[in-house]
């Protein structure tokens, strides 16, 4: 069987060459760079550290860029904001994208807003008033989702185009397109890649909403790998329905002979703990048994306290699952 690829995410917690070298030695094949928070130019120090770590341990790590795409995110805050349950705030008090504010003006009372992958929950109580249902600390550039409302933005943004033009310069090997809703979205991205002279990089389609899930058959032929992105996908449905959605995507990919990746909260407890939960290692193991071609951690290595340990558990659990499959 083909070896399952292991990915981490670049960020402050693994910004130095020594940490990245240790992660590569633990079995990491490559990293994701989230361009919702920075440009390729701004990330040049991180990328240099990655390539330096690869040279130090004799590996050539993959570099996947996660495009800005149509994802909805907050703008910049002057400082993190703590929102308390029951607090009522004007919708204009937070730097929502214009498309979100426009949708809120016509949304019914009770419309939910999920922030930071659902960690915070707000409810629309008037056209310009939001009530905090589930509070917490809100930081800049966190995700925004409006369950049940289609908020359409371009598949490729101007920021994406600028980053695409520098793909060859920085050694990017794969592009992850967020919130793919149809095969046409991927055709648009591929055309931009070809125009920039990097049409040969791998293109990954992130399934993160109901539209992408419903259009899976049209999406699969236009990408090299499907990403089961459980963060925002879990915002698009009741969480208890998410496992079945993951299974349906995995089955469709197996039947089509298309690679797929499983990502989001695979080792979330390791953001602040050196050892994962039993449920987390079971999640990784079962993803491999379902046929995942790759697994990835995000905040665990980007901003967590134990990036090397997180990669160790991710890689070793995947390898154990491969052994199990080979013995069947």
N, C-alpha and C positions, 0 to 999 in steps of 0.2 A: 504494500500500500504506500501511497505518497505520504511523505512526512508532513505533519501539520506544522504550518508556519506560526511563529510566535512574534507578536508585536507589542511594543510599549508605545508610550506617547511622550514626546519631548516637552519639557517645561522646566521651571526653576529647580525642581527637586533633582533633576538629572542633567543639569546644565554643564557639568564639568566632565572632562574627558575620562578621568579615572572611574567615575560612577558609570558612565556609558560603557566603558571597557568591561567593567564587572558584569553589567547586564548582558552584554554580548557573550561573555564567557559562560553565563548561566543558561544560554540557549536562545537569546533573542535574535531574531533574523532581521528585524528592521524596526522602524519607528514611524509613527504618525505625527505630523506637524499640523496643528489646528490653525488655519489661516483666518479664522473668525476673530482672532485676537491680535494678529500681527501679519506683516507682509514677509515675503521671502527675504527681502533685503534686511528687514529688522531682525529676522531670525538667523542671519548669517553666522553669528557667533555660535549659536546652538548647532548649526549644520557643520561648521568647522570642527567643533568638538566631536560630533558623531563620526565624521570621516577620520579624524585623528585617532579616535578610539578603535575604529576598524583597522587602521594601519598597525596600531600597537598590538592587536591580537590576531592579525592575519585574516580578518574577515572583511567582506564588502557588504555592509548593512544596506538594506533597502530604505529608501526615504519616500514615504507616502504623504502627499499634501491633501488635507481635508479642506475643500474649497469653501468659500463663504456661501456661494449659491443663494437659493431663495430662503435660507433659514432666517427665522425671525429672532432677533436678539435686542436686548436693551442697549441703549447708547451708554456713554460714559457717565458715571456718577462722580461727584466731587470726592465722595468717601462712601464706604459701605453704609447701607441704611438698614437699621433693624426695624422690622415691621411686626407689630404685636397683634395677636388675634383679637378681633373686634374693632380694631382701629379703622376709621373711615378716612380715605385720602382722595383728593381730586385725581382723575386719570392723568391730568397734565403734570402731576407732581413727579412722575417717573418718566425717564426718557424713552418712551415706547416708540417704535418705528411708526412713520406716518400711516402705513397700511393698517396697523393695529388700531390706532386712534380712529381711523375712518370706519373700521369694522365695528368698533364699540359704539359709535354714534347711532348705528341702526340695529344693534344687537338687543335682544329682549332682556328685561331684568332677570337676574339670576345667572346670566352667562358667566361661565368660569374662565379664569385666566390662570394658567399654570406657569410658574417661573422656576428657572434653574432645574430643569428636568423634573418638575413637579414637586420639588421640595417645599415651595411656597404656593399657596392657593389663594386667589382673590376672587371676589364675586361682584358682578356689576349690579349696583343697587339703584343707580340713576344714570342718565346718559353721560354724566361726567363725574360720577362718584363710584369708588371701589371700596368694598369692605374686605378686610383681611380675615380669611377663614383659617388658614394655616400659616402662621408667621415664621419668622426666622431672619437671618442676616442675608441681605440682598447685595450682591456685588455687581460691578460693571460687566456688560457684555454677556450676561446670562440669558439663556434661551427663554422664549416666550411662546406659549401655545394657547390657542383658543379652540377647545374641543367642539367639534360640530360646525365650525365655520371655515370655509375655504378662503384663505388670504393669499392671493396669487401675486408673486413677484417674479422677475426674470430668472431663468435658469442660470444664466451666466452674468455676473455683475461686472462693472468696470474694474473693480478691484481684482476680480478673478482674472480678467484679461491681462492686467498688468503682471500678475503673478505667473500666468501661463507663459508670457514672453521670456521669463527667466528660468524656466524649468530646466533647460539643458545646462545653463550656467551653474546651477546648484546641484546637479546630479539627481534630480527627482526621478524616481522609477515608477511611481503610480499616482494617479489622481483619484480622490474619493469625491464623488458628487453627492451632496446632501439633498434630501427631500425630493428624490426623483419621483415624478408622477406619471411619466410615460416614456416610451422609447424615444419620442421626439426630443425630450430633454437631453438624452444622451447623444443623439445625433448632433444637436447644437454644440455640446461640449466637445465632441470628437472633431467637428469642423474647426473649432477654435484651436485645438491642439495641432491639427494638420497645418493650419495657416501659420502657426508659430514654429513649425519645423520639428514638432515633437509628437507626431502622430503615433509613434511606436510605443509610447508609455502605456502601461496598463490602466484601464478605466474601471473603477469600482462604483457600483450604484448602491447608495444607502437607502434602504426601505425604512421610512420613518413616519409614514402617515397612511390614512385609509386609502387615498388615491393610489399610492404606490403599491399597496397590498393588492388592491383590486386590479391593477394593470400589470401585475407581475409577468404574465405571459408575453406582453409586448416589450417589457424591459429586458428580460434575460438575454435575448439574442444580441443586444447592443452593448453589452458590457463583458468584461473579463471575469468579474467576480461580483456577487451580490453580498452586501453587508446587512446583516440583521441587526439594525441599530436600535437596541431595545429602550434607550432613553426616551427619545421623542415618540417612538412607536408605542411605548407604554402610556404616553400622554394622550394618544389618539383613541384609547379604548379603556374600559375598566381593566385594572391590572390583572384580575383573575382570567381575563381572556388572552393575555399576552402569550402565555406558554403555547396555547393552541396555534396562535398566529406564527410563532417561531417554528413550530413543527410543520405548518403548512408551507412556509417558505422553504424550509430545508427539503421537504419532499419534492417540491416543484423543481428545485435546483438539482437534486439527485436525478430526477427523471429526465431533465434536460441536459445532464452532463456538465452543469455549470458549477464552478467553485463557489463556495460561500463562506463568509466570515461571521463569527458571533462576537458581539461586543456589548459593552456597558455593564458596569457593576459586577463584573465577574469576580473581582476580589475587593469589593468596595470597603469591607471592614479593614483591609490592610492600608487604607489611607492613614490610619492612626494606630494600627496594631501590627506586630511583627508576624503574627500567625493568622491564617484565614479561618473562617467558619467551616464546619463540615459541609454545610449546604453549598458553599461557594466552590469547594473542590469537586463536589458532586455535579454542580452545574457545568464546570469545565469538562469533566469526564464525559458527561452525557452529550455535550455539544460535539465532541469528537466522535462518539458512538453514532450520532445522527449523521455524520459525514462531513463535518466542518473541515474546510481546507486550511483555515487559519482562525486563531483566536487572538484577542487583543485586550489590553487594559488601557485605560485612559487617565483619569485623575490619579489613579494609584501610583503611576510613575511620574506624571507631570507635576503634581503638587503634593504627593503623599510623603509620609515620613520614612517609608521602607521600600524605595523603588527597586533595589536589587533583590530583596526578598520576594517582592511581588512577582518579578519575572521568574525567580527560581520556582515558586509554587505553580505558576502558570505553565512553565515548560515541563516540569517534572510530572505534573498531573496529566498533561497531554501525552507525554511519552508513555506513561503507565496505561492510558487508555489505548494507545496504539498496540502495546504488548497484549492487552486483553483481546483486542480484535484479531490479532495475528494468531492467538491461541484457539480461537473458536473453530 
